[in-house]
């Protein structure tokens, strides 16, 4: 039975840590999980008394308020240690898991090239981070099964336009500032299509051979962003980049370019680019057709192919491609909820959980779902990562993009236009924030100074825990709890009653009937002095002619329990209390009648 309780406690703790839709936050679930495990272990560790076992230490008093307070403090201390341990080990554990996974992938592939491994025949990064977006060393990014994002206001990218006309044009349209794009999706992660690494040198012009975009006037702009200490510094520009003034770029895969080392690592990168951005909303009056595509740009995950094609039939009745794409966008925006927190209680495939179970997620879920449904309709697609929205400072024709503006969207490949932005995330301030202008009295930041200040503040700040608790605060709290626990143990040590060698107490607490008898003697004017035994006091009462009729019964039971083998009998003790009460009443009445 105890083992079953332990198994249930472990299962309950696992369920709490995993979470569920609409459940409490992570910190509360961790505390409840620890409490469930402690209770399960306490019940499992209990052992029944056996005659051949060593006698246990017996409690000589009932638990008091101090005991319950100490128990609560011990539980809080245990849970705080658990939170500190899990939070501090989360980063190293993730790095170990990623390292193990990459090593297993190399062994599985026989040391051959996986997605993005041999793209210049040696892509090496010191870390895993690129701006707000994270991808692995082999240019791969997992679609997380669960999420609880909390973006900050950290400034990340500045985009300065050459003239006010371009700034106003971008302000009234959806800005998509792209860092990189992935085309290969296996159902669990996005990755770059294998390619050969190529170094581009000045003058750098990107391959834009689309006839329909030849007449579009490019938008020149200047980019400012920080240097990533982990080495993943990728070329960033407005969607549809056609050229840049950088002296050199390393092409890792299609539309993924690695920047050279920065000469000013504190103030970050500063370079210009020109872009011809094309959105689906700009082409709704045109006759659109899918462009020629590679296998990876149309491939669907095998485990969900049938479901995706079935869902895509909802839009096939529309008369043309533009109408089908709009119907797809309305389907996602009307039937799915934008949320930075996803629980995925069933542990399903993240895309399956978003499309067919939980039906909520953030921009990366919407973009992935749209890309897969486009492929099910025969339209080549991919996912792009970067920023959207931004804050315009009119005095400088400059947009500021913060961490909270990070965004992912779908890009579709159309005949004559190439890669076109197809953003299906709901138009919500938290989902895809609109571009907006800063107040006229708000001074425009200087990009280099803002980026340098952010680097210095990042170096000086205590990163704290993933739960939002500062290390200093947590350690101080643990120190106070530890000091209180030590003080309590010292006090209990001083007050601990002495025991015999077998653990039995030397002095038993007085039973209730004996206390009742002493109180009766006190009220009758015959108090029992300290150090006098019950037998001696009974003899004293006999001399005063106050000895009770139940005296022999009281002596026999009391000394039999205390020194003999007589077991405690609650019914007999209750009877003795009744005798004591009647004796007290009788003697009192006798004394009152004599006085009268």
C-alpha positions as CSV (number, residue, x, y, z in Angstrom):
1,X,0.0,0.0,0.0
2,X,2.8,2.4,0.9
3,X,4.5,1.7,-2.5
4,X,1.3,2.5,-4.3
5,X,1.0,5.8,-2.5
6,X,4.6,6.6,-3.4
7,X,3.9,5.8,-7.1
8,X,0.9,8.1,-7.0
9,X,2.9,10.9,-5.4
10,X,5.6,10.6,-8.1
11,X,2.9,10.6,-10.9
12,X,1.2,13.6,-9.3
13,X,4.5,15.5,-9.1
14,X,5.2,14.7,-12.8
15,X,1.7,15.9,-13.8
16,X,2.2,19.2,-11.8
17,X,5.6,19.8,-13.4
18,X,4.3,19.1,-16.9
19,X,1.3,21.4,-16.5
20,X,-2.0,21.6,-18.2
21,X,-4.2,24.1,-20.0
22,X,-5.4,26.8,-17.7
23,X,-3.3,25.5,-14.8
24,X,-1.3,27.5,-12.2
25,X,2.2,29.0,-12.9
26,X,5.4,27.1,-13.0
27,X,6.7,28.2,-9.6
28,X,3.5,27.2,-7.8
29,X,3.4,23.9,-9.6
30,X,7.0,23.2,-8.5
31,X,6.1,23.9,-4.9
32,X,3.1,21.6,-5.0
33,X,5.2,18.9,-6.7
34,X,7.8,19.1,-3.9
35,X,5.0,18.9,-1.3
36,X,3.5,15.8,-3.1
37,X,6.9,14.1,-3.2
38,X,7.6,14.8,0.5
39,X,4.2,13.5,1.6
40,X,4.7,10.4,-0.6
41,X,8.1,9.7,0.8
42,X,6.9,10.2,4.4
43,X,4.1,7.7,4.0
44,X,6.4,5.2,2.2
45,X,9.1,5.5,4.9
46,X,6.7,4.7,7.7
47,X,7.3,1.3,9.3
48,X,4.9,-0.5,11.7
49,X,6.1,-1.3,15.2
50,X,7.4,-4.8,15.7
51,X,8.3,-6.4,19.0
52,X,11.8,-7.3,18.0
53,X,12.7,-3.8,16.8
54,X,14.5,-1.3,18.9
55,X,12.1,0.9,20.9
56,X,11.4,4.2,19.3
57,X,11.6,7.6,21.0
58,X,8.1,8.6,22.0
59,X,6.8,12.1,22.0
60,X,6.0,13.3,25.5
61,X,3.7,16.1,24.5
62,X,1.3,17.2,21.9
63,X,2.5,19.1,18.9
64,X,2.3,22.9,19.5
65,X,2.3,26.0,17.3
66,X,6.1,26.1,17.3
67,X,6.2,22.6,15.9
68,X,3.8,23.4,13.0
69,X,5.8,26.6,12.3
70,X,9.0,24.7,12.2
71,X,7.5,22.1,9.8
72,X,6.2,24.9,7.5
73,X,9.7,26.5,7.5
74,X,11.3,23.2,6.7
75,X,8.9,22.7,3.7
76,X,9.6,26.3,2.5
77,X,13.3,25.7,2.8
78,X,13.2,22.5,0.9
79,X,11.1,24.0,-1.9
80,X,13.4,27.1,-2.1
81,X,16.4,24.8,-2.4
82,X,14.6,22.8,-5.1
83,X,13.8,26.0,-7.1
84,X,17.4,27.2,-6.8
85,X,18.8,23.9,-7.8
86,X,16.6,23.3,-10.8
87,X,17.0,27.0,-12.0
88,X,20.8,26.9,-11.8
89,X,21.0,23.5,-13.5
90,X,18.5,24.4,-16.3
91,X,21.1,26.1,-18.5
92,X,23.9,23.5,-18.2
93,X,21.3,20.7,-18.6
94,X,20.0,22.2,-21.8
95,X,23.5,22.6,-23.2
96,X,24.3,19.0,-22.3
97,X,21.1,17.8,-24.0
98,X,21.8,19.8,-27.1
99,X,25.4,18.6,-27.2
100,X,24.3,15.0,-26.8
101,X,21.7,15.3,-29.5
102,X,24.1,16.8,-32.0
103,X,26.6,14.1,-31.2
104,X,24.0,11.3,-31.6
105,X,23.0,12.9,-34.9
106,X,26.6,12.8,-36.2
107,X,26.9,9.1,-35.2
108,X,23.5,8.3,-36.8
109,X,24.6,10.1,-40.0
110,X,27.9,8.4,-40.0
111,X,29.7,11.7,-39.7
112,X,28.1,12.9,-42.9
113,X,26.5,16.3,-43.6
114,X,23.2,17.0,-42.0
115,X,21.0,20.0,-42.5
116,X,23.4,23.0,-42.6
117,X,26.5,21.1,-41.4
118,X,28.7,21.3,-44.4
119,X,27.7,24.7,-45.7
120,X,31.1,26.2,-46.2
121,X,32.4,22.9,-45.1
122,X,32.9,24.1,-41.5
123,X,30.3,26.2,-39.8
124,X,31.4,26.8,-36.2
125,X,29.6,28.9,-33.5
126,X,30.7,29.4,-29.9
127,X,27.1,29.5,-28.8
128,X,23.5,28.9,-29.7
129,X,21.9,32.4,-29.8
130,X,21.3,34.9,-32.6
131,X,19.6,38.0,-31.4
132,X,16.2,37.0,-29.9
133,X,15.9,33.9,-32.0
134,X,17.8,30.7,-31.1
135,X,19.1,28.2,-33.5
136,X,21.6,25.4,-33.2
137,X,25.1,25.1,-34.6
138,X,23.8,23.1,-37.6
139,X,21.3,25.8,-38.5
140,X,18.3,24.1,-37.0
141,X,15.6,25.4,-34.7
142,X,13.1,23.3,-32.7
143,X,9.4,24.2,-32.6
144,X,8.9,24.0,-28.8
145,X,6.3,21.7,-27.5
146,X,5.6,24.1,-24.6
147,X,6.3,27.8,-24.1
148,X,6.0,30.7,-21.7
149,X,7.7,33.6,-23.4
150,X,8.1,36.9,-21.5
151,X,9.7,39.4,-24.0
152,X,11.4,42.5,-22.7
153,X,11.9,46.1,-23.9
154,X,15.6,45.5,-24.6
155,X,16.6,47.5,-27.8
156,X,17.9,45.1,-30.4
157,X,17.9,46.7,-33.9
158,X,17.7,50.2,-35.3
159,X,16.7,50.9,-38.9
160,X,17.4,54.4,-40.3
161,X,15.8,55.5,-43.6
162,X,17.3,58.0,-46.0
163,X,14.2,60.1,-46.4
164,X,10.9,60.8,-44.7
165,X,8.9,59.4,-47.6
166,X,10.2,55.9,-47.1
167,X,9.8,56.2,-43.4
168,X,6.1,57.2,-43.8
169,X,5.5,54.4,-46.3
170,X,6.9,51.8,-43.9
171,X,4.9,53.3,-41.0
172,X,1.6,52.6,-42.8
173,X,2.5,49.1,-43.9
174,X,3.6,46.0,-42.1
175,X,7.4,46.1,-41.6
176,X,9.2,42.8,-41.8
177,X,12.9,43.0,-40.8
178,X,14.4,39.6,-41.7
179,X,17.4,38.0,-40.1
180,X,17.2,34.5,-41.6
181,X,14.8,31.9,-43.1
182,X,14.4,28.1,-42.9
183,X,12.9,25.9,-45.6
184,X,13.1,22.4,-44.3
185,X,10.6,21.1,-41.7
186,X,10.5,17.6,-40.3
187,X,7.5,18.0,-38.1
188,X,9.5,18.9,-35.0
189,X,12.1,21.5,-36.1
190,X,13.0,23.9,-38.9
191,X,16.4,23.9,-40.6
192,X,18.3,25.3,-43.5
193,X,18.5,23.3,-46.7
194,X,22.1,21.9,-47.2
195,X,24.2,24.1,-49.5
196,X,27.7,25.0,-50.2
197,X,29.3,27.9,-48.3
198,X,30.1,30.8,-50.5
199,X,31.9,34.0,-49.6
200,X,30.5,37.2,-51.2
201,X,32.7,40.2,-51.6
202,X,32.1,43.9,-52.4
203,X,30.1,45.0,-54.3
204,X,27.5,42.6,-52.9
205,X,24.3,42.2,-54.8
206,X,21.8,39.5,-53.9
207,X,20.3,37.4,-56.7
208,X,17.0,39.1,-57.6
209,X,16.0,37.9,-61.1
210,X,12.2,38.3,-60.7
211,X,10.7,40.2,-63.6
212,X,7.7,41.4,-61.7
213,X,9.8,43.2,-59.1
214,X,12.2,44.9,-61.5
215,X,10.1,48.1,-61.5
216,X,9.9,48.3,-57.7
217,X,12.0,51.1,-56.3
218,X,14.4,49.8,-53.6
219,X,14.3,51.3,-50.1
220,X,17.8,52.1,-48.9
221,X,18.3,51.9,-45.1
222,X,21.0,51.7,-42.5
223,X,21.1,48.9,-39.9
224,X,22.4,49.1,-36.4
225,X,22.5,46.1,-34.0
226,X,24.7,44.6,-31.3
227,X,27.5,42.1,-31.7
228,X,26.5,38.7,-30.5
229,X,29.2,37.3,-28.2
230,X,28.3,33.7,-29.2
231,X,29.3,34.2,-32.8
232,X,25.9,34.0,-34.5
233,X,25.9,37.4,-36.2
234,X,23.7,37.2,-39.2
235,X,23.0,39.8,-41.9
236,X,19.7,41.6,-41.1
237,X,17.7,43.9,-43.5
238,X,14.2,44.7,-44.6
239,X,12.6,41.8,-46.4
240,X,13.7,41.5,-50.0
241,X,17.3,42.7,-49.7
242,X,19.0,43.4,-53.0
243,X,22.3,44.9,-52.0
244,X,24.6,45.9,-49.1
245,X,27.8,48.0,-48.6
246,X,29.4,45.3,-46.4
247,X,32.9,44.3,-47.7
248,X,32.3,40.6,-47.3
249,X,29.5,38.1,-46.3
250,X,29.6,34.4,-45.8
251,X,26.5,32.7,-47.4
252,X,25.6,29.7,-45.2
253,X,22.4,28.8,-46.9
254,X,19.6,30.5,-48.9
255,X,19.1,34.0,-47.4
256,X,21.3,33.2,-44.4
257,X,24.5,35.3,-44.4
258,X,27.1,35.5,-41.7
259,X,28.6,38.9,-40.9
260,X,32.4,39.5,-40.7
261,X,33.9,40.3,-37.3
262,X,33.0,43.8,-36.1
263,X,35.7,46.4,-35.7
264,X,33.6,48.0,-32.9
265,X,32.3,45.2,-30.7
266,X,30.9,47.6,-28.1
267,X,28.8,49.8,-30.4
268,X,27.9,46.8,-32.7
269,X,27.4,46.6,-36.4
270,X,26.6,49.5,-38.7
271,X,25.9,48.9,-42.4
272,X,23.6,49.8,-45.2
273,X,21.3,47.7,-47.4
274,X,18.6,48.2,-50.0
275,X,15.4,46.1,-50.2
276,X,12.4,45.5,-52.4
277,X,9.8,44.2,-50.0
278,X,6.8,42.4,-51.4
279,X,3.7,41.4,-49.4
280,X,0.8,39.2,-50.5
281,X,-1.6,42.1,-49.7
282,X,0.2,44.1,-52.5
283,X,-0.7,41.4,-55.0
284,X,-4.3,40.6,-54.4
285,X,-5.4,42.1,-57.8
286,X,-2.8,40.1,-59.7
287,X,-3.1,36.6,-61.2
288,X,-0.8,34.6,-58.9
289,X,0.8,31.2,-59.5
290,X,3.2,29.1,-57.4
291,X,6.8,29.3,-58.5
292,X,9.0,26.3,-59.3
293,X,10.1,24.8,-56.0
294,X,12.6,22.4,-54.6
295,X,11.5,19.2,-52.8
296,X,12.2,20.7,-49.4
297,X,10.0,23.7,-50.1
298,X,6.9,21.5,-50.7
299,X,7.7,18.6,-48.3
300,X,5.2,17.8,-45.5
301,X,6.0,15.9,-42.3
302,X,5.0,12.3,-43.0
303,X,3.1,11.9,-39.6
304,X,0.8,14.8,-40.4
305,X,0.6,14.8,-44.2
306,X,-2.9,13.3,-44.4
307,X,-4.3,15.7,-41.8
308,X,-2.8,18.7,-43.4
309,X,-4.1,17.8,-46.9
310,X,-7.5,17.2,-45.4
311,X,-7.5,20.7,-43.8
312,X,-6.2,22.3,-47.0
313,X,-9.4,21.1,-48.8
314,X,-11.3,23.7,-46.9
315,X,-9.8,26.4,-49.1
316,X,-9.6,24.6,-52.5
317,X,-13.1,25.7,-53.5
318,X,-12.0,29.3,-53.8
319,X,-11.7,30.4,-57.5
320,X,-8.0,31.5,-57.5
321,X,-4.8,31.4,-55.5
322,X,-5.2,34.8,-53.9
323,X,-8.7,33.8,-52.6
324,X,-7.4,30.5,-51.3
325,X,-4.5,32.2,-49.4
326,X,-6.8,34.8,-47.9
327,X,-9.2,32.0,-46.8
328,X,-6.3,30.2,-45.2
329,X,-5.3,33.4,-43.3
330,X,-8.9,34.1,-42.2
331,X,-9.1,30.4,-41.0
332,X,-6.1,30.8,-38.7
333,X,-6.9,34.2,-37.5
334,X,-10.5,33.5,-36.7
335,X,-10.2,30.0,-35.2
336,X,-7.0,30.2,-33.3
337,X,-5.9,32.2,-30.3
338,X,-2.6,34.1,-30.0
339,X,-0.8,33.3,-26.7
340,X,2.8,33.4,-25.6
341,X,2.1,30.5,-23.2
342,X,1.3,27.0,-24.5
343,X,0.9,24.0,-22.2
344,X,0.5,21.0,-24.6
345,X,-0.7,18.8,-21.8
346,X,-0.9,15.7,-24.0
347,X,2.7,16.1,-25.1
348,X,1.7,16.0,-28.8
349,X,3.6,17.1,-31.8
350,X,3.8,21.0,-31.4
351,X,2.2,21.6,-34.8
352,X,-0.5,19.0,-34.2
353,X,-1.2,20.5,-30.7
354,X,-1.6,24.0,-32.3
355,X,-3.8,23.0,-35.2
356,X,-6.0,20.2,-33.8
357,X,-5.8,20.3,-30.0
358,X,-4.9,23.4,-27.9
359,X,-5.5,25.8,-30.9
360,X,-3.4,28.5,-29.4
361,X,0.2,29.7,-29.8
362,X,2.4,32.5,-30.9
363,X,3.8,33.8,-34.2
364,X,6.1,30.8,-34.8
365,X,3.1,28.4,-34.5
366,X,0.9,30.5,-36.9
367,X,3.8,30.8,-39.4
368,X,4.5,27.0,-39.3
369,X,0.9,26.1,-39.7
370,X,0.4,28.5,-42.6
371,X,3.6,27.2,-44.3
372,X,2.5,23.6,-44.1
373,X,-1.1,24.3,-45.3
374,X,0.4,26.3,-48.2
375,X,2.5,23.3,-49.1
376,X,-0.6,21.1,-48.9
377,X,-2.1,23.4,-51.6
378,X,1.0,23.2,-53.8
379,X,2.5,26.5,-52.9
380,X,6.2,26.5,-51.9
381,X,6.8,28.0,-48.5
382,X,9.3,28.6,-45.7
383,X,9.5,30.4,-42.3
384,X,11.4,33.7,-41.7
385,X,12.6,35.1,-38.4
386,X,13.2,38.7,-37.5
387,X,11.2,41.7,-36.2
388,X,8.0,43.5,-37.0
389,X,6.3,46.7,-35.9
390,X,8.9,49.1,-34.5
391,X,8.8,52.7,-33.1
392,X,9.4,55.5,-35.5
393,X,11.4,58.6,-34.5
394,X,10.4,61.1,-37.2
395,X,13.3,63.5,-36.5
396,X,15.8,60.8,-37.6
397,X,13.6,58.7,-39.9
398,X,14.6,55.8,-37.7
399,X,12.7,52.8,-36.4
400,X,13.7,51.1,-33.1
401,X,12.9,47.4,-32.7
402,X,12.9,45.9,-29.2
403,X,12.9,42.3,-28.0
404,X,9.1,42.3,-27.7
405,X,9.0,43.1,-31.5
406,X,10.6,39.8,-32.4
407,X,8.5,38.0,-34.9
408,X,8.2,35.0,-37.2
409,X,6.2,34.8,-40.4
410,X,5.5,32.7,-43.5
411,X,7.0,33.4,-46.9
412,X,5.6,31.9,-50.1
413,X,7.3,31.5,-53.4
414,X,5.2,33.0,-56.3
415,X,6.0,33.0,-60.0
416,X,7.6,36.3,-61.1
417,X,7.9,37.6,-57.5
418,X,10.1,35.2,-55.6
419,X,9.7,35.0,-51.9
420,X,6.6,37.1,-50.7
421,X,5.6,37.9,-47.1
422,X,2.5,36.0,-46.1
423,X,1.9,36.9,-42.4
424,X,-1.0,35.0,-40.8
425,X,-0.5,35.9,-37.2
426,X,-3.6,37.8,-35.8
427,X,-3.4,41.6,-36.0
428,X,-3.1,42.1,-32.3
429,X,-0.9,44.5,-30.3
430,X,0.7,41.6,-28.5
431,X,0.9,39.3,-31.6
432,X,2.1,41.6,-34.3
433,X,2.4,45.1,-32.9
434,X,1.8,47.9,-35.5
435,X,4.5,50.4,-36.2
436,X,3.9,53.6,-34.3
437,X,5.5,57.0,-33.9
438,X,7.2,58.3,-30.8
439,X,5.9,61.5,-29.2
440,X,7.4,64.6,-30.7
441,X,9.0,65.6,-27.3
442,X,10.7,62.2,-26.9
443,X,14.4,62.5,-27.8
444,X,15.6,60.1,-30.5
445,X,18.1,57.6,-29.2
446,X,21.6,57.4,-30.7
447,X,22.0,53.8,-31.9
448,X,25.6,53.3,-31.0
449,X,25.2,54.8,-27.5
450,X,22.0,52.7,-26.8
451,X,23.6,49.5,-27.9
452,X,26.8,50.2,-25.9
453,X,24.8,51.0,-22.8
454,X,22.8,47.8,-23.2
455,X,26.0,45.8,-23.4
456,X,27.4,47.4,-20.2
457,X,24.1,46.9,-18.3
458,X,24.0,43.2,-19.4
459,X,27.5,42.7,-18.1
460,X,26.8,44.4,-14.8
461,X,23.4,42.9,-14.1
462,X,22.8,39.7,-12.1
463,X,21.0,37.4,-14.5
464,X,18.9,35.9,-11.7
465,X,16.8,32.8,-12.1
466,X,14.5,31.7,-14.8
467,X,11.6,32.0,-12.3
468,X,12.2,35.7,-11.9
469,X,13.8,35.4,-8.5
470,X,17.1,37.2,-7.9
471,X,20.0,35.1,-6.6
472,X,20.8,37.6,-3.9
473,X,17.2,37.7,-2.6
474,X,16.9,33.9,-2.7
475,X,20.2,33.3,-0.9
476,X,19.3,35.8,1.7
477,X,16.0,34.1,2.3
478,X,17.7,30.7,2.5
479,X,20.2,32.1,5.0
480,X,17.4,33.5,7.3
481,X,15.5,30.2,7.1
482,X,18.6,28.2,7.9
483,X,19.5,30.5,10.9
484,X,15.9,30.1,12.3
485,X,16.1,26.3,11.8
486,X,19.4,26.1,13.7
487,X,18.1,28.2,16.5
488,X,15.0,26.1,16.8
489,X,17.1,22.9,16.9
490,X,19.3,24.3,19.6
491,X,16.3,25.3,21.8
492,X,14.8,21.9,21.3
493,X,18.1,20.3,22.3
494,X,18.1,22.2,25.6
495,X,14.5,21.3,26.4
496,X,14.7,17.7,25.3
497,X,13.7,15.4,28.2
498,X,16.2,12.8,29.4
499,X,15.7,9.2,28.5
500,X,16.9,5.8,29.4
501,X,19.2,3.7,27.3
502,X,16.3,2.1,25.4
503,X,14.7,5.4,24.5
504,X,12.0,5.5,27.2
505,X,11.5,8.8,29.0
506,X,12.7,9.1,32.6
507,X,9.7,11.2,33.6
508,X,6.2,10.5,32.4
509,X,3.7,13.3,31.9
510,X,1.0,13.3,34.6
511,X,-2.2,11.6,33.4
512,X,-5.5,13.6,33.4
513,X,-7.0,11.7,36.3
514,X,-4.0,12.4,38.5
515,X,-4.1,16.1,37.7
516,X,-7.9,16.1,38.4
517,X,-7.3,14.4,41.8
518,X,-4.6,17.0,42.7
519,X,-6.9,19.8,41.8
520,X,-9.7,18.3,43.9
521,X,-7.3,18.0,46.9
522,X,-6.2,21.6,46.4
523,X,-9.8,22.9,46.4
524,X,-10.6,20.9,49.6
525,X,-7.7,22.4,51.5
526,X,-5.4,19.3,51.3
527,X,-2.9,20.1,48.6
528,X,-0.4,17.5,47.5
529,X,3.1,18.9,48.2
530,X,5.8,18.6,45.5
531,X,7.8,15.4,46.0
532,X,5.1,13.5,47.8
533,X,3.9,10.3,46.1
534,X,0.3,9.4,45.5
535,X,0.5,6.7,48.1
536,X,1.9,9.0,50.8
537,X,-0.7,11.6,50.1
538,X,-3.5,9.0,50.3
539,X,-2.2,8.1,53.8
540,X,-2.2,11.7,54.8
541,X,-5.8,12.0,53.7
542,X,-6.7,9.0,55.8
543,X,-5.3,10.7,58.9
544,X,-7.5,13.8,58.2
545,X,-10.5,11.5,57.7
546,X,-10.8,12.7,54.0
547,X,-9.6,9.5,52.3
548,X,-11.9,8.7,49.3
549,X,-13.6,5.3,49.0
550,X,-12.0,4.7,45.6
551,X,-8.5,5.3,47.0
552,X,-7.5,1.6,46.6
553,X,-8.8,1.5,43.1
554,X,-6.9,4.7,42.2
555,X,-3.6,3.5,43.7
556,X,-3.9,0.0,42.1
557,X,-4.5,1.5,38.6
558,X,-2.0,4.3,38.9
559,X,0.9,2.2,40.1
560,X,0.0,-0.7,37.8
561,X,0.3,1.4,34.7
562,X,3.3,3.3,36.0
563,X,5.4,0.4,37.2
564,X,3.6,-2.8,36.2
565,X,2.2,-4.3,33.1
566,X,-1.3,-2.9,33.4
567,X,-2.3,-1.3,30.0
568,X,-3.9,2.1,29.9
569,X,-7.7,1.9,30.0
570,X,-9.6,5.0,29.0
571,X,-12.9,3.7,30.4
572,X,-11.4,3.1,33.8
573,X,-9.7,6.5,33.8
574,X,-13.1,8.0,32.9
575,X,-14.7,6.2,35.9
576,X,-11.9,7.5,38.2
577,X,-12.6,11.0,37.0
578,X,-16.3,10.5,37.8
579,X,-15.4,9.2,41.3
580,X,-13.1,12.2,41.9
581,X,-15.8,14.7,40.9
582,X,-18.4,13.0,43.2
583,X,-15.9,12.8,46.1
584,X,-15.1,16.5,45.7
585,X,-18.8,17.5,45.7
586,X,-19.5,15.3,48.8
587,X,-16.6,16.7,50.8
588,X,-17.5,20.2,49.9
589,X,-21.1,19.8,51.0
590,X,-20.0,18.2,54.3
591,X,-17.6,21.1,55.0
592,X,-20.4,23.7,54.1
593,X,-22.9,22.0,56.5
594,X,-20.4,21.9,59.3
595,X,-19.6,25.6,58.8
596,X,-23.3,26.4,58.9
